[in-house]
Amino acid sequence: MTNKRTLSTAETQPENGLPGVARVRPMILVVLLTVQITAILALPMPPGQLAAALAAVTTLAVLQVRHFRGTARRSRWLTPGFLAAEGLATYLPLLAMGAVWPGMGGLFAASLLLVVCGPAGWALFAAVIASLFAAAMALHLGVYDASNAAVASAADALIIFGAFRLASVLRHAQGARTEAAQLAVVRERVRFARDLHDLLSYSLTAITLRAELTRRLVSSDPATASDELRDVVDIARHAVAEVRQVADGYRNLSLAHEVAGAASLLASADIAAHVDMNCGVLPDKVDNVLAMVLRELITNVLRHSSAQNCWITVEQGDDQVTMSLANDGVPRATATHRAGGGLENLASRLEIIDGALNATVRGDRRFCVCVEIAIKADELVGARHQRT
């Protein structure tokens, strides 16, 4: 029922974006009208019967055009009226004067298919075609002429119906392309915002910590303060380069490099870093995502905890790699983990590579985030070949 409703709504939309289809349907109608007029003129009819047949065909064509162009603007109560008028124009020459010509019921049958959805429309279509055959046989026109009138009517109806449905399908395809383009823009904006958040949050936190340490040491230990200030400049330059990579859509980080940087940054914040890294060469996409996850987790530790110790563990098994980060800076009042935007962001990153994230407060009052990513054997072999 939903699909029918959606299709019916699409059929009433304007075709400004489909000029080709808008021209094809009138051309098809003109061709079919010309064929029917030619067939009528070729039949041996009295002048009155000929005039009535031509008037009926013209009326049907006008009503068909009205039906095509006015579906979206007409009131619903007018639709049965147009169908009744088409039926009258179809059957009146047959009943009043016994005039039968090939394709005489095509326009009316097409209108029934377009207006009445589902099996009911096809049943009415079959009834119109069968009634034309039966009427022609009742007028003693013979099987050939009766079949010719019925088959031509069915063909005309199916041609018009197919042209109308083609326009509907093209409208849906055009709408799908537009929607896909809009979704691509939204995804790119989300990617840019997410990457910018993950990169700059870490870099700005590092700059802040190093700058505060430099301010404390500038009087008592100028040499160390100068070294820290040099690190601040390096971090700022590195952050600028990473922002450019985000803008270009390319970014490749190293987990080993980020682990070393995280240990140094934690030490600057007077947090003891306990690192246990037992993994070999990882696929680029896994290495990159784990590095980004570690950045965000370290940023959260520095911003939202009062940790004195931080444990970073990376282990690689036969079919997966596991990274966990724990700290002892969880407030005593915190009993459960409350999901935040940062962790949800990380979870969405991990879903792309079939990874999972789990955050818990353990019994020893340590807040622990565990990341697991499945790795295929062929991915490990390919990563080793690329690095050698």
C-alpha positions in Angstrom: 0.0 0.0 0.0 2.9 2.4 0.8 4.5 1.8 -2.5 1.3 2.5 -4.4 0.8 5.7 -2.5 4.3 6.8 -3.1 4.1 6.1 -6.8 0.8 7.9 -7.1 2.3 11.0 -5.4 5.3 10.9 -7.7 3.1 10.7 -10.7 1.5 14.0 -9.8 4.8 15.9 -9.5 5.8 18.2 -12.3 8.2 17.0 -15.0 10.3 20.2 -15.3 13.4 18.2 -14.8 12.4 15.6 -17.4 11.9 17.6 -20.7 12.5 14.5 -22.8 9.7 12.5 -21.2 7.4 15.5 -21.3 7.8 15.5 -25.1 7.6 11.8 -25.6 4.1 11.2 -24.2 2.4 13.9 -26.4 4.2 12.4 -29.4 3.0 8.9 -28.6 -0.5 10.2 -28.2 -0.3 12.0 -31.6 1.0 8.9 -33.3 -1.7 6.7 -31.8 -4.4 9.3 -32.7 -3.1 9.5 -36.3 -3.2 5.7 -36.6 -6.8 5.5 -35.4 -7.9 8.4 -37.7 -6.2 6.6 -40.6 -8.0 3.3 -39.7 -11.3 5.1 -39.4 -10.9 6.8 -42.8 -10.0 3.5 -44.4 -13.2 1.8 -43.2 -16.4 2.0 -45.4 -18.6 4.2 -43.2 -21.5 6.5 -44.0 -20.6 10.2 -43.6 -22.6 10.5 -40.3 -20.9 7.4 -38.8 -17.5 8.7 -40.0 -18.1 12.1 -38.4 -19.2 10.5 -35.1 -16.2 8.2 -35.0 -13.8 11.1 -35.7 -15.5 13.2 -33.0 -15.2 10.4 -30.5 -11.5 9.9 -31.2 -10.8 13.6 -30.9 -12.8 13.8 -27.6 -10.8 10.8 -26.2 -7.5 12.4 -27.2 -8.5 15.7 -25.5 -9.6 13.9 -22.3 -6.4 11.9 -22.3 -4.3 15.1 -22.5 -6.3 16.6 -19.7 -5.7 13.5 -17.7 -1.9 13.6 -18.2 -1.5 17.3 -17.6 -4.1 18.0 -14.9 -3.7 15.0 -12.5 -2.0 17.1 -9.8 -4.4 20.1 -10.1 -7.8 18.4 -10.5 -10.1 17.8 -7.6 -10.6 14.2 -6.8 -14.3 14.3 -7.7 -13.4 15.2 -11.3 -11.6 12.0 -11.9 -14.7 9.8 -12.1 -16.3 12.4 -14.3 -13.4 12.3 -16.8 -13.5 8.5 -16.8 -17.2 8.5 -17.4 -16.8 10.9 -20.3 -14.0 8.7 -21.8 -16.3 5.7 -21.5 -19.1 7.5 -23.1 -16.9 8.6 -26.0 -15.7 5.1 -26.4 -18.9 3.1 -26.3 -21.5 5.6 -27.8 -20.4 5.2 -31.4 -20.4 1.5 -30.9 -23.8 1.3 -29.3 -25.6 4.0 -31.4 -24.2 3.4 -34.9 -22.3 0.1 -34.6 -19.0 1.8 -35.5 -15.9 -0.2 -34.6 -12.3 0.6 -35.6 -8.9 -0.8 -34.4 -7.7 0.8 -31.1 -11.0 2.5 -30.3 -10.9 1.4 -26.6 -7.2 2.0 -26.1 -7.3 5.5 -24.6 -10.1 4.6 -22.2 -8.4 1.4 -21.1 -5.1 3.3 -20.5 -6.9 5.8 -18.3 -8.4 3.0 -16.2 -4.9 1.5 -15.7 -3.5 4.9 -14.7 -6.3 5.9 -12.3 -7.2 2.5 -10.7 -4.1 1.0 -9.1 -3.4 -2.7 -8.6 -5.4 -5.8 -9.8 -8.6 -3.8 -10.0 -7.2 -1.6 -12.8 -6.0 -4.6 -14.8 -9.4 -6.2 -14.3 -11.1 -3.2 -15.7 -8.6 -3.1 -18.6 -9.4 -6.7 -19.5 -13.1 -6.0 -19.2 -12.8 -3.1 -21.7 -10.8 -5.2 -24.2 -13.2 -8.2 -23.8 -16.3 -6.0 -24.2 -14.9 -4.5 -27.5 -14.3 -8.0 -28.9 -17.8 -9.2 -27.8 -19.5 -6.1 -29.3 -17.6 -6.5 -32.6 -18.7 -10.2 -32.7 -22.3 -9.2 -31.9 -22.2 -6.8 -34.9 -21.2 -9.8 -37.1 -17.9 -8.2 -38.0 -16.0 -11.5 -37.9 -13.3 -12.9 -35.7 -10.5 -11.1 -37.6 -12.0 -7.6 -37.4 -13.1 -8.2 -33.8 -9.6 -9.4 -32.8 -8.0 -6.5 -34.7 -10.1 -4.0 -32.8 -9.4 -5.7 -29.4 -5.7 -6.3 -29.9 -5.1 -2.7 -31.2 -6.9 -1.3 -28.3 -4.9 -3.4 -25.8 -1.6 -2.3 -27.6 -2.5 1.4 -27.5 -3.4 1.2 -23.8 -0.2 -0.6 -22.9 1.9 1.9 -24.9 0.3 4.9 -23.1 0.5 3.1 -19.7 4.2 2.2 -20.3 5.1 5.8 -21.3 3.4 7.1 -18.1 5.2 4.6 -15.9 8.5 5.3 -17.6 8.1 9.0 -16.7 7.3 7.9 -13.1 10.4 5.6 -12.9 12.6 8.4 -14.3 11.2 10.8 -11.7 12.0 8.4 -9.0 15.5 7.8 -10.4 16.1 11.6 -10.6 14.9 12.0 -7.0 17.2 9.1 -5.9 20.2 10.7 -7.5 19.4 14.1 -5.9 19.0 12.4 -2.5 22.2 10.5 -3.0 24.1 13.7 -3.8 22.6 15.4 -0.8 23.6 12.4 1.5 27.1 12.5 0.1 27.4 16.2 1.0 26.1 15.5 4.5 28.5 12.5 4.9 31.4 14.7 3.8 30.4 17.4 6.3 30.1 14.8 9.1 33.5 13.3 8.2 35.2 16.7 8.1 33.6 17.8 11.4 34.5 14.4 13.0 38.1 14.4 11.8 38.6 18.1 12.7 37.3 17.4 16.2 39.5 14.4 16.8 42.6 16.0 15.4 42.3 19.5 16.9 41.0 18.3 20.3 44.2 16.3 20.8 46.6 18.9 19.4 45.0 21.8 21.2 45.1 19.9 24.5 48.7 19.0 23.9 49.5 22.7 23.1 47.7 23.8 26.3 49.5 21.4 28.6 52.9 22.1 27.1 52.3 25.9 27.2 51.3 25.7 30.9 54.4 23.6 31.7 56.6 26.2 29.8 55.0 29.0 31.8 55.9 27.2 35.1 59.5 26.5 34.0 60.3 29.7 32.2 61.8 31.3 35.5 63.3 28.2 37.2 64.5 26.2 34.2 64.8 28.3 31.0 66.5 25.5 29.0 63.7 23.0 29.7 61.1 25.7 29.0 62.8 26.4 25.7 62.6 22.8 24.8 58.9 22.6 25.7 58.2 25.7 23.7 59.9 24.1 20.7 57.6 21.1 21.2 54.6 23.5 21.2 55.7 24.9 17.9 56.1 21.4 16.4 52.7 20.3 17.6 51.1 23.4 16.2 52.8 22.9 12.8 51.8 19.3 12.8 48.2 20.2 13.6 48.1 22.6 10.7 49.4 19.9 8.4 46.7 17.5 9.6 44.0 20.0 9.1 45.1 20.3 5.5 45.0 16.5 5.2 41.4 16.5 6.5 40.4 19.2 3.9 42.0 17.0 1.2 40.1 14.0 2.4 43.4 12.1 3.1 44.8 11.2 6.5 47.1 8.4 7.6 48.3 8.1 11.2 50.5 5.6 12.8 49.5 3.8 16.0 53.1 3.4 17.2 53.8 7.1 16.7 50.6 8.0 18.5 51.4 5.7 21.4 54.8 7.4 21.8 53.3 10.8 21.6 50.6 9.9 24.1 53.2 8.7 26.6 55.1 12.0 26.3 51.9 14.1 26.6 50.8 12.2 29.7 54.2 12.8 31.2 53.8 16.5 30.6 50.6 16.4 32.6 52.3 14.5 35.5 50.4 11.3 34.6 52.5 8.1 34.7 52.1 6.2 31.4 52.3 2.4 31.4 52.6 1.2 27.8 52.4 -2.4 26.8 52.4 -2.7 23.0 52.5 -6.2 21.6 51.6 -6.1 17.9 53.2 -6.3 14.5 52.5 -4.5 11.3 48.8 -3.7 11.0 46.7 -2.9 7.9 46.7 0.8 7.2 43.0 1.3 7.8 43.2 -0.5 11.2 46.4 1.3 12.1 44.8 4.7 11.2 41.6 4.1 13.1 43.3 2.8 16.3 45.6 5.9 16.2 42.6 8.2 16.0 40.8 6.3 18.7 43.9 6.6 21.0 44.0 10.3 20.3 40.5 10.8 21.4 40.9 8.6 24.5 44.0 10.5 25.6 42.2 13.8 25.1 39.4 12.5 27.3 41.8 11.5 30.0 43.5 14.9 30.1 40.2 16.8 30.0 37.8 14.8 32.1 39.8 12.9 34.7 42.1 13.5 37.6 44.3 10.5 36.7 47.7 9.8 38.1 48.3 6.6 36.1 47.2 5.6 32.6 47.6 2.1 31.1 47.8 1.7 27.3 47.8 -1.9 26.1 47.8 -3.2 22.5 47.7 -6.9 21.8 47.4 -8.7 18.5 46.0 -12.3 18.2 45.6 -14.5 15.2 42.4 -12.9 14.0 42.0 -9.6 15.9 43.8 -6.7 17.6 42.8 -5.4 21.0 43.6 -2.0 22.4 42.6 -0.9 25.9 43.2 2.3 27.8 42.5 2.6 31.5 43.1 5.4 34.0 42.6 5.8 37.8 41.1 9.2 37.6 37.4 8.3 37.8 35.5 10.2 40.5 34.2 8.0 43.3 30.6 9.1 42.6 30.8 7.7 39.1 29.4 4.2 39.1 28.5 3.7 35.5 29.7 5.0 32.2 27.6 7.7 30.5 28.0 7.6 26.8 29.2 10.9 25.4 29.6 12.4 21.9 33.3 11.5 21.8 32.9 7.8 22.4 29.9 7.6 20.1 32.1 9.2 17.5 34.8 6.6 18.0 32.2 3.8 17.9 31.0 5.0 14.5 34.6 5.0 13.2 35.0 1.4 14.4 31.8 0.2 12.9 33.2 1.1 9.4 36.0 -1.5 9.9 33.9 -4.0 11.8 35.3 -3.0 15.2 33.6 -2.6 18.6 34.2 -0.4 21.6 33.3 -1.1 25.2 33.7 1.4 28.1 33.3 0.3 31.7 34.3 1.3 35.3 36.1 -1.7 36.8 36.0 -2.9 40.3 39.4 -1.2 41.1 37.9 2.2 40.2 39.6 2.3 36.9 37.8 3.6 33.8 38.7 1.3 30.9 37.9 1.6 27.2 38.5 -1.6 25.2 38.6 -1.7 21.4 38.5 -4.9 19.4 39.0 -5.1 15.6 38.9 -8.3 13.6 41.7 -8.7 11.1 41.9 -11.2 8.2 45.1 -13.1 7.5 45.4 -11.8 4.0 45.1 -8.2 5.3 48.1 -8.8 7.6 50.2 -10.3 4.7 49.4 -7.4 2.5 50.3 -4.9 5.2 53.7 -6.6 5.7 54.4 -6.5 2.0 53.6 -2.8 1.8 55.9 -1.9 4.7 58.9 -4.0 3.5 
